């Protein structure tokens, strides 16, 4: 009967813990290694083809079944057949065997298949290093704190599996191997820190701009419901921190794409000017004192910066980032020379009291009064009747805008993220029938009405509002703060901002309370049980993630030179950086060599104990040699002393089990040493009595 079966009652099955601890050594170590590999593959499941994840899972389960049933490993041909299938599927899904996606796909499959060839130490080392390489590839997709924690667990698991492979005797506990792996990693921390701080950087850490484009965010076009789709994303768009008291929520407008062209269904931004066209500088008139601020902008899909209105193109206020070129166009958009595909940090100054645009009629304004033919006829007819109202004879653009705002405020309009789908004449349907919509419904309807009355108007998209400051002074702006508002032209003043959302949902603008995005069932359950805890946990993690981004992921060459200046270098360069790095690495290597030399001079506790045993047996007249183990010595005692030495022989048998048994190299305690010494003394007394 097996040990597991004997330890349970009839009709009962062993608990998972009992089954795990009673697995053979090879099966247990293999299962642990497969679990670590599975954990390492899981973060790639969101961006790899479904067949790749499924095939890797099948191979790992196959290998686990082989280990649990103690079956022989498959031959070479089945493995080659699966490999050929994986190559064909990669060509089918990725259209190539080169590049990031295809490379990571093949790496996952190779790592999974290699577990079917674990026949020796060399195969195990190949699996370990493929696993370490797969851990590194996670940085190609994300460098967040959560990803770093997942990588840390994977690395620890792989090191533990490697330690287990280096302990062939007995059945050492996983906990002991994990502690050895953790200690080894901690000993390597000084060298890791020196390389991180001082190794010369050419670009951003793990930067792949072409592959890091944001998954969500604003775009250069807008349909009814488009901004609501973005606002359902609760991820962070950027963080902002002011040098002094931040502006009120009603002043926090971060300008994005300006949409001026309307085809009846979709609003689009004007095409960029030709490269050789003369650049038109914006007309900006500022008043009051500026507000200094800095932003950490997450990757977005557009070549622009959503800066605070208004950040003028003045020398002292324009944003600056090494290696980037920023220019402001005549619509107050700060455009970049490339897509913002990496996290960047900018500092600038803004004036919340400002006017902009031409104060007298300009030919360019004519296109901003045009509407497509046969589009939203009821809305246009309503606007023309309002324009011809005797009350509004000679009314200015400001007065007409106020009439529209009053209509929205006094009629039964509602503000919602889920107004449903709108048809071809979306403004007609919204204005007269449903009267339910999100910010883009109100902004688009406002602009259509103003244009129908002959007033130049356009839509501005971006972000409005921010969360309260955290302990570091940063305010988080999420995708749920995505917003659309309107601008209309007033003769003698230029462009005016008009936010129709404030007329129907003033708390959205004045108190920065966007509608909550839809969440999954688990998040909703936690929020219902303890909403304060949910908010606290989210803010705490985001604060830690922000510090991780600033201190680790944003550690650049400039900050390396700042470090050298703090160390006393007056004009730091990459030569001094390499010199300091070599000195630091040499110091760490010298310390490691000294520790290794001292460690070699230490006596192994087992050798010290074995010497004590041999010395005691020598006094009994038994000459034990250095290579003889406790079991051999017990046999010598029984052969030499007979029944008088049985207690001493049993103590040596216990020592043999402690040294080579399933528990693996566990040093005996004081109780064993006392029992051995007493048995040794009794044996010597018996020998003296016989003589």
C-alpha atoms as one frame of an Amber mdcrd trajectory, in Angstrom:
protein
   0.000   0.000   0.000   1.300   3.481  -0.854   2.126   6.026   1.807  -0.645
   8.353   0.639  -3.286   5.665   0.726  -2.183   4.483   4.141  -2.509   7.944
   5.607  -6.199   8.318   4.720  -9.299   6.522   5.858 -11.170   4.143   3.536
 -13.469   6.006   1.204 -11.627   9.293   1.703  -9.292  10.913  -0.756  -6.071
  12.594   0.267  -6.136  16.361   0.550  -4.337  18.387  -2.167  -1.586  19.243
   0.311  -1.033  15.556   1.160  -0.996  14.604  -2.513   1.511  17.392  -3.239
   3.926  16.514  -0.423   3.838  12.805  -1.311   4.607  13.278  -4.989   7.930
  11.835  -6.107  10.741  14.389  -6.237  10.910  14.517 -10.027   7.122  14.904
 -10.444   6.925  17.627  -7.786   9.783  19.659  -9.271   8.354  19.294 -12.783
   4.908  20.448 -11.681   6.413  23.465  -9.948   8.427  24.376 -13.028   5.360
  24.035 -15.280   3.393  26.317 -12.941   6.128  28.966 -13.160   6.197  28.723
 -16.963   2.409  29.057 -17.110   2.564  32.137 -14.882   5.191  33.652 -17.196
   3.054  33.030 -20.289  -0.190  34.442 -18.818   0.722  38.178 -19.266   1.205
  37.526 -22.990  -2.293  36.067 -23.389  -3.833  39.490 -24.116  -1.700  40.245
 -27.187  -0.829  36.824 -28.651  -3.007  34.860 -31.039  -5.548  32.639 -29.345
  -4.154  29.486 -30.962  -0.715  30.199 -29.422  -2.054  30.438 -25.863  -4.257
  27.358 -26.377  -1.393  25.299 -27.854   0.964  26.277 -25.024  -1.678  25.311
 -22.453  -2.228  21.922 -24.130   1.508  21.185 -24.170   1.948  22.155 -20.503
  -1.045  20.024 -19.445   0.345  17.155 -21.527   3.700  17.448 -19.756   1.999
  17.624 -16.342   0.058  14.413 -17.067   3.308  12.678 -18.023   4.920  13.759
 -14.743   1.965  12.718 -12.557   1.604   9.307 -14.240   5.363   8.732 -14.407
   5.138   8.021 -18.143   8.048   8.232 -20.604   8.571  11.466 -22.510   7.379
  11.547 -26.134   9.828  10.886 -28.929  11.314  13.468 -31.232   8.772  13.153
 -34.046   5.653  14.227 -32.109   7.522  17.270 -30.810   8.724  18.153 -34.329
   5.175  17.751 -35.648   3.813  20.212 -33.068   6.675  22.589 -33.853   5.910
  22.481 -37.582   2.238  23.163 -36.835   3.227  26.168 -34.698   5.409  27.574
 -37.487   2.578  27.310 -40.016   0.093  28.899 -37.635   2.535  31.746 -36.938
   2.914  32.403 -40.664  -0.866  32.318 -41.012  -1.608  34.701 -38.138   1.420
  37.047 -38.290   2.295  36.762 -42.021   5.978  36.495 -41.044   8.416  34.745
 -38.733  10.231  37.993 -37.965   9.268  40.916 -35.762   8.077  41.277 -32.208
   4.732  39.462 -32.335   6.031  36.494 -34.335   9.168  36.292 -32.193   7.277
  36.222 -28.899   4.821  33.683 -30.339   7.621  31.322 -31.332   9.367  31.849
 -27.986   6.226  30.799 -26.077   5.847  27.677 -28.225   9.551  26.759 -27.986
   9.527  27.123 -24.210   6.415  24.954 -23.909   7.756  22.248 -26.236  11.137
  22.170 -24.523   9.430  20.913 -21.354   8.737  17.684 -23.312  12.499  17.145
 -23.590  13.521  17.494 -19.935  15.854  14.500 -19.912  18.928  16.034 -18.322
  20.484  19.046 -16.636  21.330  20.651 -19.969  17.668  20.555 -21.057  16.653
  22.098 -17.742  19.129  24.967 -18.214  17.713  25.647 -21.691  14.200  25.852
 -20.212  15.400  28.216 -17.473  17.070  30.644 -19.843  14.189  30.567 -22.331
  11.959  31.416 -19.380  14.157  34.340 -18.338  14.102  35.641 -21.912  10.303
  35.356 -22.031  10.121  37.367 -18.799  12.107  40.165 -20.467   9.734  40.283
 -23.454   6.929  41.454 -21.150   8.649  44.860 -21.132   7.970  45.152 -24.867
   4.263  45.529 -24.108   4.051  47.207 -20.722   6.391  48.746 -18.156   3.835
  49.344 -15.423   4.362  48.493 -11.777   1.912  45.593 -12.072   3.954  44.129
 -14.925   7.138  44.565 -12.889   5.605  42.663  -9.963   4.526  39.824 -12.270
   8.056  39.691 -13.714   9.519  39.591 -10.205   7.376  36.567  -9.300   8.341
  34.815 -12.554  12.036  35.465 -11.973  11.838  34.207  -8.401  10.038  31.069
  -9.542  12.593  30.342 -12.282  15.484  30.870  -9.851  13.804  28.509  -7.385
  13.436  25.860 -10.091  17.083  26.336 -10.996  18.125  25.898  -7.343  16.072
  22.696  -7.144  17.860  21.363 -10.213  21.180  22.016  -8.437  20.143  19.965
  -5.362  20.083  16.357  -6.620  20.210  14.674  -3.182  17.093  13.919  -1.157
  13.854  15.871  -1.483  14.550  19.452  -0.380  11.429  21.491   0.454  10.308
  24.114  -2.055  10.421  26.694   0.708  14.116  26.086   1.270  14.885  26.384
  -2.439  12.789  29.570  -2.663  14.703  31.119   0.249  18.052  30.284  -1.385
  16.832  31.850  -4.652  15.642  34.978  -2.825  18.956  35.296  -0.972  20.907
  34.949  -4.221  18.769  37.642  -5.841  19.248  39.970  -2.867  23.022  39.479
  -3.035  22.882  40.575  -6.670  20.937  43.760  -5.914  24.023  46.026  -5.512
  25.321  45.076  -8.956  21.854  45.468 -10.465  21.468  48.927  -8.918  24.904
  50.002 -10.183  24.092  48.889 -13.733  20.677  50.546 -13.640  21.992  53.868
 -12.359  25.164  54.119 -14.413  24.877  52.052 -17.589  24.821  54.574 -20.480
  21.383  55.141 -21.971  20.845  55.991 -25.616  17.051  56.244 -25.450  14.195
  55.657 -23.029  14.226  52.412 -21.050  12.550  49.675 -23.098  11.337  52.347
 -25.515   9.716  51.040 -28.707   7.751  54.064 -29.948   6.282  52.279 -32.941
   4.848  49.565 -30.732   3.700  51.571 -27.742   0.818  53.539 -29.234  -2.018
  53.993 -26.773  -4.870  51.542 -27.018  -7.571  54.059 -26.181  -7.954  57.789
 -26.203  -9.152  60.674 -28.324  -8.970  60.557 -32.089  -9.030  63.080 -34.898
 -12.665  62.273 -35.713 -15.947  62.192 -33.797 -19.320  60.559 -34.264 -22.268
  60.650 -31.941 -21.238  58.298 -29.111 -17.511  58.351 -29.851 -16.450  60.327
 -26.786 -18.820  58.275 -24.635 -16.928  55.167 -25.763 -13.642  56.715 -24.620
 -15.212  57.877 -21.352 -16.092  54.274 -20.516 -12.354  53.657 -20.121 -11.178
  54.344 -16.563  -7.459  54.217 -17.425  -5.195  57.214 -16.850  -4.732  59.686
 -19.707  -2.193  61.890 -17.921  -1.267  63.425 -14.571  -0.944  67.137 -13.896
   0.652  69.012 -10.999   0.592  72.762 -10.421   3.343  74.718  -8.703   0.735
  76.663  -6.726  -2.931  76.176  -5.893  -4.549  74.436  -8.889  -7.279  76.171
 -10.904 -10.913  75.338 -10.263 -12.445  72.381 -12.063 -14.364  74.727 -14.365
 -11.012  76.086 -15.655  -9.386  72.710 -16.327  -9.844  72.348 -20.082  -7.090
  70.335 -21.772  -7.225  70.969 -25.494  -7.067  68.141 -28.009  -8.197  67.809
 -31.639 -10.286  70.650 -33.084 -13.017  69.368 -35.405 -14.267  71.718 -38.093
 -15.488  69.570 -41.018 -18.924  67.896 -40.912 -20.324  65.522 -43.538 -23.635
  64.895 -41.796 -22.411  61.892 -39.816 -18.833  62.526 -38.725 -16.778  65.476
 -37.551 -13.142  65.581 -38.643 -10.137  67.811 -38.137  -8.871  69.909 -41.050
  -5.981  68.442 -43.034  -2.522  69.548 -41.888  -0.945  72.349 -43.930   1.628
  71.478 -46.553   5.217  71.324 -45.411   6.183  74.340 -47.534   3.101  76.395
 -46.582   3.721  79.473 -44.437   2.868  78.782 -40.799   0.079  80.907 -39.337
   0.761  81.948 -35.763  -2.222  81.953 -33.413  -3.602  85.226 -32.133  -3.626
  84.952 -28.332  -4.419  87.715 -25.865  -3.640  86.717 -22.275  -4.499  88.383
 -18.977  -3.683  87.754 -15.341  -0.874  85.661 -13.909   0.354  82.397 -15.411
   0.133  79.022 -13.722   3.199  76.791 -13.892   2.393  73.120 -14.241   3.894
  69.814 -15.316   2.271  66.804 -16.935   3.111  63.130 -17.311   1.292  62.105
 -20.483   0.581  58.456 -21.220   0.947  57.158 -24.809  -1.835  58.399 -27.091
  -2.759  57.835 -30.725  -2.227  61.384 -31.956   0.733  63.663 -32.727  -0.299
  66.313 -30.191  -0.147  67.242 -26.509  -3.429  67.821 -24.622  -2.108  70.878
 -22.749  -4.082  73.193 -20.517  -5.940  76.078 -22.173  -4.193  78.228 -22.926
  -0.484  77.453 -23.072   0.863  80.092 -25.477   3.954  79.598 -27.657   6.083
  81.917 -25.554   9.689  81.077 -24.738   9.012  80.914 -21.003   5.816  78.837
 -21.329   6.291  76.510 -24.298   6.692  72.806 -23.444  10.112  71.244 -23.880
  11.273  67.604 -23.955  14.716  66.545 -25.133  14.533  65.074 -28.630  11.007
  66.334 -29.369   9.724  69.253 -31.420   6.457  70.942 -30.406   4.653  73.604
 -32.428   1.322  75.365 -31.901  -1.001  75.858 -34.871  -3.620  78.566 -35.354
  -6.239  76.436 -33.549  -4.204  76.364 -30.304  -3.247  72.698 -30.743   0.243
  71.765 -29.613   1.405  69.356 -32.316   4.398  67.016 -32.094   6.794  65.832
 -34.761   5.697  62.203 -34.227   2.978  60.135 -32.592   3.208  60.199 -28.817
   4.036  56.509 -28.426   5.824  56.702 -25.098   5.252  58.296 -21.722   6.621
  61.857 -21.718   6.923  64.532 -19.065   6.500  68.199 -19.955   6.556  71.466
 -18.045   4.788  74.616 -19.199   2.855  77.728 -18.148  -0.791  78.453 -18.874
  -3.102  81.459 -18.617  -6.677  80.533 -17.766  -7.840  84.087 -18.664  -7.349
  84.553 -22.380  -8.903  85.387 -25.740  -7.778  84.080 -29.097  -8.519  84.225
 -32.792  -9.127  87.131 -35.164 -11.302  89.943 -33.847 -12.517  90.980 -37.313
 -14.077  88.923 -40.060 -11.637  86.769 -41.949 -12.149  84.692 -45.081 -11.085
  81.542 -43.245 -14.178  81.848 -41.012 -16.557  81.320 -43.920 -15.921  77.565
 -44.038 -16.907  77.310 -40.364 -20.503  78.299 -41.148 -21.090  75.550 -43.712
 -23.339  72.528 -43.206 -23.921  69.550 -45.511 -26.995  69.674 -47.730 -30.096
  67.738 -46.660 -28.654  67.020 -43.237 -30.669  67.534 -40.034 -33.404  69.610
 -41.740 -35.558  70.031 -38.635 -32.658  71.413 -36.574 -31.651  73.869 -39.276
 -35.253  75.049 -39.721 -35.562  75.531 -35.936 -32.327  77.541 -35.826 -33.419
  79.788 -38.706 -36.711  80.521 -36.942 -34.820  81.385 -33.768 -32.562  83.732
 -35.740 -35.623  85.500 -37.189 -37.303  85.890 -33.798 -38.039  89.618 -33.282
 -36.580  89.361 -29.782 -33.211  88.514 -31.313 -33.134  91.104 -34.062 -29.529
  92.226 -34.351 -28.444  89.742 -31.684 -24.742  89.056 -31.296 -23.157  85.624
 -31.310 -22.950  85.769 -27.509 -26.709  86.386 -27.258 -27.553  83.573 -29.671
 -25.290  81.200 -27.734 -27.054  82.196 -24.514 -30.431  81.381 -26.109 -29.244
  77.900 -27.010 -27.861  77.347 -23.509 -31.149  78.493 -21.979 -33.102  76.131
 -24.217 -30.930  73.171 -23.111 -31.229  74.175 -19.453 -34.995  74.671 -19.419
 -36.101  71.770 -21.606 -36.097  68.148 -20.533 -32.629  67.187 -21.704 -30.655
  64.514 -19.805 -26.972  63.664 -19.584 -26.070  59.983 -20.023 -23.284  57.725
 -21.266 -25.723  55.321 -22.927 -28.158  57.314 -25.080 -28.341  54.538 -27.680
 -27.618  54.640 -31.392 -28.596  57.669 -33.435 -29.516  57.605 -37.105 -28.539
  59.691 -40.112 -30.071  62.924 -38.785 -28.571  62.583 -35.338 -28.948  66.233
 -34.320 -32.640  66.239 -35.300 -33.235  63.067 -33.336 -31.364  64.350 -30.292
 -32.770  67.890 -30.251 -36.441  67.060 -30.798 -37.058  63.398 -29.954 -34.798
  61.695 -27.420 -33.082  64.628 -25.729 -30.605  62.161 -24.167 -26.923  62.321
 -24.859 -23.328  62.733 -23.770 -21.093  65.769 -24.188 -20.532  65.237 -27.939
 -24.304  65.268 -28.570 -24.627  68.672 -26.916 -21.480  70.124 -28.506 -22.349
  68.900 -32.010 -25.945  70.142 -31.781 -24.767  73.526 -30.483 -22.307  73.927
 -33.365 -24.885  72.887 -35.975 -27.397  75.404 -34.593 -24.833  78.223 -34.512
 -23.715  77.507 -38.056 -27.322  77.383 -39.223 -27.673  80.923 -37.823 -24.579
  82.060 -39.749 -22.177  82.054 -36.783 -18.734  80.390 -37.266 -18.488  77.499
 -34.805 -16.441  74.355 -34.268 -16.035  71.414 -31.868 -13.055  71.053 -29.538
 -12.313  67.683 -27.996  -9.994  66.963 -25.111 -10.304  66.465 -21.370 -12.109
  68.463 -18.725 -11.569  68.364 -14.969  -9.298  66.219 -12.808  -9.377  64.175
  -9.631  -8.309  65.732  -6.303  -4.595  66.018  -5.562  -2.786  63.040  -4.086
  -0.092  63.185  -1.408   2.517  64.164  -4.018   0.380  66.969  -5.453  -0.510
  65.143  -8.685  -4.020  65.189 -10.106  -5.110  62.259 -12.236  -6.997  62.875
 -15.479  -8.599  59.686 -16.788 -10.055  58.738 -20.115 -13.410  59.090 -18.335
 -12.640  62.830 -18.242 -12.734  62.894 -22.055 -14.941  65.768 -23.142 -16.188
  67.747 -26.120 -17.178  71.400 -26.075 -17.836  74.129 -28.617 -16.269  77.374
 -29.755 -18.055  80.125 -31.649 -16.732  83.357 -33.125 -17.810  86.730 -31.703
 -17.047  89.859 -33.681 -14.581  92.050 -31.788 -13.607  89.306 -29.319 -12.546
  86.263 -31.345 -13.305  82.690 -30.367 -15.447  82.029 -27.297 -15.655  78.768
 -25.404 -19.175  77.372 -24.902 -19.777  74.158 -23.002 -23.411  73.072 -23.437
 -22.827  70.164 -21.039 -22.627  72.701 -18.205 -26.209  73.708 -18.970 -27.626
  70.203 -18.451 -25.061  68.715 -16.007 -23.207  71.555 -14.235 -21.626  69.121
 -11.753 -19.718  67.542 -14.673 -17.858  70.798 -15.367 -17.921  72.718 -12.098
 -17.201  69.799  -9.735 -15.349  67.491 -12.152 -17.722  64.592 -11.594 -17.853
  62.594 -14.825 -20.341  59.796 -15.209 -18.845  56.570 -13.818 -17.745  54.114
 -16.521 -19.212  50.651 -16.661 -17.321  48.130 -14.526 -17.285  44.358 -14.242
 -19.296  42.448 -11.654 -16.382  41.952  -9.239 -15.496  45.659  -9.173 -19.147
  46.603  -8.702 -19.521  44.113  -5.832 -16.458  45.512  -4.032 -17.668  49.068
  -4.605 -21.090  48.204  -3.169 -19.601  46.565  -0.058 -17.058  49.293   0.719
 -16.835  52.141  -1.803 -14.263  54.060   0.249 -11.967  51.012   0.304 -12.276
  50.632  -3.463 -11.320  54.256  -4.056  -8.476  54.084  -1.528  -6.984  50.931
  -3.065  -7.180  52.341  -6.567  -5.566  55.645  -5.624  -2.867  53.936  -3.537
  -1.867  51.668  -6.398  -1.933  54.478  -8.949   0.249  56.605  -6.666   2.788
  53.784  -6.410   2.619  53.246 -10.170   3.241  56.967 -10.724   6.338  56.871
  -8.515   7.535  53.772 -10.325   7.163  55.594 -13.647   9.021  58.661 -12.407
  11.838  57.003 -10.486  12.452  53.924 -12.644  10.886  54.091 -16.106  11.674
  57.813 -16.562  15.285  57.463 -15.420  17.074  59.000 -18.399  20.548  60.073
 -19.482  19.860  63.555 -18.139  19.162  62.170 -14.683  22.319  60.063 -14.927
  24.343  63.226 -15.504  22.529  64.885 -12.597  23.686  61.974 -10.448  27.264
  62.509 -11.573  27.014  66.194 -10.698  25.861  65.259  -7.205  28.957  63.021
  -6.955  31.249  65.978  -7.695  31.690  65.944 -11.505  31.494  69.504 -12.775
  30.872  68.682 -16.458  29.645  65.081 -16.608  29.804  63.137 -19.865  29.382
  59.547 -20.929  33.121  58.917 -20.362  32.781  59.829 -16.684  29.618  57.738
 -16.546  31.488  54.665 -17.812  34.353  55.349 -15.387  32.040  55.483 -12.383
  30.254  52.355 -13.617  33.542  50.437 -13.894  34.539  51.559 -10.400  31.182
  50.481  -8.965  31.265  47.092 -10.719  34.862  46.529  -9.618  33.955  47.309
  -6.026  31.011  44.915  -6.103  33.134  42.198  -7.752  35.900  42.654  -5.166
  33.386  42.384  -2.342  31.925  39.215  -3.883  35.402  37.686  -4.282  36.235
  38.452  -0.641  32.956  36.897   0.506  33.629  33.775  -1.603  37.140  33.449
  -0.124  35.816  33.736   3.413  33.019  31.294   2.611  35.488  28.670   1.398
  37.359  28.866   4.714  34.222  28.093   6.681  33.750  24.476   7.768  30.586
  22.762   6.599  28.430  21.980   9.688  27.970  18.444   8.378  31.748  17.977
   8.115  32.161  19.284  11.645  29.512  16.859  12.895  31.071  13.968  10.938
  34.451  14.738  12.505  32.823  14.644  15.949  31.282  11.235  15.164  34.551
   9.804  13.833  36.439  11.095  16.883  33.956   9.441  19.253  34.095   6.126
  17.380  37.876   6.274  17.393  37.777   6.268  21.182  35.801   3.020  20.937
  38.488   1.528  18.737  36.493   1.896  15.520  38.547   3.550  12.784  36.064
   5.399  10.561  37.278   6.812   7.269  36.328  10.247   5.948  34.237   8.956
   3.022  32.098   6.572   5.096  28.560   7.769   5.800  26.425   7.292   8.923
  24.813   4.085   7.635  28.216   2.474   7.049  29.380   3.610  10.455  26.256
   2.087  12.072  27.078  -1.250  10.443  30.643  -1.036  11.781  29.325  -0.353
  15.306  26.967  -3.358  15.190  29.732  -5.582  13.829  32.263  -4.436  16.448
  30.115  -3.949  19.576  27.102  -6.176  19.059  24.101  -5.548  21.306  26.079
  -3.113  23.448  26.386  -0.753  20.528  22.778  -1.002  19.291  21.727   2.372
  20.780  24.726   4.027  19.174  23.983   2.345  15.828  20.350   3.516  15.935
  21.526   7.092  16.539  23.739   6.815  13.448  20.798   5.438  11.413  18.737
   8.468  12.459  21.585  10.722  11.341  21.629   8.992   7.969  17.895   9.669
   7.511  18.360  13.314   8.437  21.214  13.645   5.965  19.885  11.680   2.988
  16.171  11.223   3.665  13.167  12.987   2.051  13.535  16.076   4.230  16.932
  16.737   2.667  20.035  17.778   4.618  18.367  18.866   7.830  20.968  19.293
  10.546  20.185  17.357  13.769  19.332  19.309  16.868  20.765  19.199  20.369
  18.552  16.222  21.279  20.288  13.992  18.738  23.736  15.106  19.826  22.856
  14.401  23.472  21.510  10.955  22.575  24.629  10.150  20.543  26.975  11.243
  23.336  25.029   9.212  25.925  25.043   6.110  23.719  28.754   6.591  23.083
  29.448   6.867  26.834  27.314   3.795  27.581  29.151   1.795  24.948  32.502
   2.840  26.362  31.370   1.901  29.898  30.210  -1.527  28.697  33.548  -2.085
  26.984  35.415  -1.029  30.167  33.308  -3.405  32.312  34.058  -6.352  30.047
  37.776  -5.620  30.176
